[in-house]
Amino acid sequence: MDGTELKSFAEPDEVREFPKGRVELVKIGGGVVGRAIFEPGWRWSESVQPIAGTDSCEAPHFQYHISGVLKVIMDDGTELECKAGDVSLLPSGHDAWVVGDEPVVVVDFQGMADYAASD
């Protein structure tokens, strides 16, 4: 890190959209922080899997949950229900979806650099 930086999700460096959701990225301190917004009805295996081309989400996540409820099932069968105020650490290999009628908003400090990238 070379110096002081300030970025805002009000003016993200990049926005990636997919069915029922989007990821806003800010590049700061040599890293990438992402804010994901998942609308009701969003599910990774339906909205992002066609972009990723993998059986499950292979991006590791270190997330702070702002709003909504996100159900996560790891490939090993572990289940989590993440709510506003929670911090989650999710290794590669999972599916996730929005529970209920409230959008899920998370800030992710680890796994968004390549998330839903079509390159």
Secondary structure, DSSP 8 states (H G I E B T S, - for coil): --S-----TTS-SEEEEETTEEEEEEEETTEEEEEEEE-TT-BHHHHTHHHH-SSSB---EEEEEEESEEEEEETTS-EEEEETT-EEEE-SSEEEEEESSS-EEEEESSS-SSTT---
